[in-house]
Amino acid sequence: MPEIFNTKIWIIFLASVVFFLIGWVWYGMLFMEKWMTLEGLTIDENSAPSPKEMLFGFTISLAQALGLAGVIGSSGKYGLTSGLKTGALAWLFFAVPLMAYRWNYAEGPPELFKLDISHLLIGYLVMGAIYGLLRKPET
């Protein structure tokens, strides 16, 4: 099976699909009303995303899954604890600062920032767990 960053491609694909689904549940079910209110959207404005938007959203998830695979793969470490630690550090030092840029310059409400970074924390921890549990050293 082909690998990227010492990680089998199917594991990276799985991590990206799971991360995408976490976002779908987070923004589409659990916090949809709160998110829409914070973004200033109404049901009419927020019709179902187009296939193009969904594809782009998945591409963003795939890019993040590839990036985390690269960081974890270059560490040479394996196991759940290592995956979770790396996911948490990537969230803290990459995802949060990038979301802070958006929040700072768009002047959104702090609740929106908290909602977004909470989604990313769960996503990065779950991806880290997937990599930690499924990546195996070469024997």
BELHUQUI-V806384 format. One record per helix or strand of 2 or more residues. SS is the DSSP state (H for helix, E for strand). FROM is the first residue (numbers start at 1). LEN is the number of residues. Records with the same first field share a line. If there is no record, write none. Layout:
SS = FROM-LEN  FROM-LEN
This chain:
E = 3-2  7-2
H = 9-22  32-8  51-25  80-27  110-25
